[in-house]
Amino acid sequence: MIQLQNIRKSYGSHEVLKGIDLTVNKGDVVVILGPSGSGKTTLLRCVNFLERPSDGQVTISGFTVDCKQPGKQNVLKLRRKTAMVFQHYNLFKHKTALENVMEGLVVAQKLPKEEAKQKSLDVLEKVGLSDKIHHYPSQLSGGQQQRVGIARALALSPEVILFDEPTSALDPELVGEVLAVIKKIAREGVTMIVVTHEMGFAREVANHIVFMDGGVIVEEGPPDEIFSNPKEERTKQFVRRITPEWSYVI
Amino acid sequence: MTIDIPFIITCFFEIVTALPLTLVITVIPLIIGFGIGVVTALMRIYKVRFLHRIADFYVSFLRGTPVVLHVLIIYFALPLLIAKLSDQFGWGIDTASIPILVFVLTAFSLTAGAYMSEIIRSGILSVNQGQVEAAYAVGMSTRQALWRIVLPQAIGGILPNLCNLFIGFLHTSTFAFTVSQMELLGKANVVASVNLKFLEAFIAAALIYWGMTIIAERITAFLEKRVTAYNRGGIA
């Protein structure tokens, strides 16, 4: 279980997150929606301390880190319970697909090389890249790179995988293959927090939607409720804008 | 005056006997300097309390003064310092017994460290921040991220600069002659004076330096190809 309590983040006098509380249960797929600048990516990066929150508490399966004085070792321990998939993939560019996936297992989790390799091959097969394991990131398409990114996160067997707009840097044609992989692992019961602009995907895969605006959670609930029957005016506005009421086909 | 071309070849073989010494006072300072460079660059990037100011001063001062001065200052100052310390702690070191080469290597290493620091710093800063974030996200500590992800990528980017520095130091090594080390140029001077054929001797020396430079460039090109193989793209 992941629990965020009163997470706040300020850059100077500008407060980006104004006290966020969020609970994610095991096996949940939580999608965070919201307009640009609403703080959704910042919130996601606060979970694994890529951004250090100014205040609040992050708890992952019973291990709590106080954001006011986190301490290096605690942050490391917390990070080792999470994994992240980045908007720009951020694969280690001097390592092959296989090495990218193995890196965390060998270096951070101290798994024996053989075991790490086997595990990596398994997840690479799961994302459909068994034939690309010796390719460098520069030799892969965006969609393939992102699938390696997902494999790298999945191999760590984390408590939660954080997805930071995993398809927004991709060619429209390549979005499908990545979403299919995410959907597949979501069905296997991996806990996820996803920031995305893919509404169809959010509706289909999420079992909990969080709508953020201006650094606060405006509304949260099951997808059907948020998309079909939003309660807050701001959510209604947002949903209206992204689900067109008329067709453009002439 | 005519040029005695066959004598250039004779000179060449005589002067080339000094090449090992020239290589020693080029390569060893660069290796030690690399170590100094990595440490000081990290101090400066991470703004390590108090130490980063010393590192800043070190780089600024040594880059801001001529190399020949470093050689002379170390040559005169280091024996004094060692004698003083030796007296204080009763080590019983006779400074006259320390080979001059040690002072030369010390001076060049310190100089190389300052230049390396800037090169390595630029290399580290050129690595995309996303690479570090990814390393953290898979659970690496800062140190692991640095050694396994950042530095290997930084080295690929700074290889041409390192080659430049090697060439620079190959030529800088001639300053060792000022404290009577018989490296290439020193040897050329001797050969020239003995035979009274200056132009021939210096041409021969120039050819040796040039040849070494070309070899260095070739090696760098080869290494660059290997180290940055991951960057070439295209479906292989």
Interface residues (C-beta under 8 A of the other chain):
Chain A: N48 L50 K72 L76 R79 R80 T82 A83 M84 F86 H88 N90 L91 F92 K93 H94 K95 E103 G104 V107 A108 Q109 H135 Y136 P137 S138 Q139 R152 A153 L156
Chain B: N128 G130 Q131 E133 A134 A135 Y136 A137 V138 G139 M140 S141 T142 Q144 R148 I149 P152 Q153 G156 A229 Y230 N231 R232 G233 G234 I235 A236
